[in-house]
């Protein structure tokens, strides 16, 4: 019985860690998107200024 409870505890901890990792990945993707938008805006601005 104790072994099964420990296995369940481990599975719950693993699931919680996976959720935390996924949340961090989404936040990182949001920052990457903002960086890409900013880089595109700067590139477009530079191209317009060079005309």
N, C-alpha and C positions, 0 to 999 in steps of 0.2 A: 504494500500500500504506500509506504514512504517513497519507494522508488518511482511509483507512478505520479505521486504529488510533485516530486522533484522534477520529473520530466515535464509535467504540465507547467510548473514554474519557469523552467528553462524555455519552454516554447512561448510562454507569454512574454518573457523578457526579450527573446529574439524578435518577436512580432513588434514590440514597442520600439526596439532599436531600428528595425526596418522602417517603421513609420517615421522615426526621427530622421533617418538617412534620406528618405524620400522628401520630407519637408525641406531639408537642407538643399537637396538637389533642385527642387523647384525654386527656392530662393536664389540659388546660384544661376539658374536659367533666366530668372527675371533680371538679375544684374547683367548677365551677358547680353540679353536683349536690349537693355537700356544702353549698354556700351556700343552695341552695333548701330542703334538708331543715332546716337551721338556721333559716331564715326562717319556715318553716311551723311549726316547734316553738315559736318565739317568739310567732308570731301566735296559735297555739292556747293557749299559756300565758296570754297577755294576755286572750284572750276568756274563758277559764275564770276568771281573776281578776276580770273585770268582772261576772260573774254574781252 
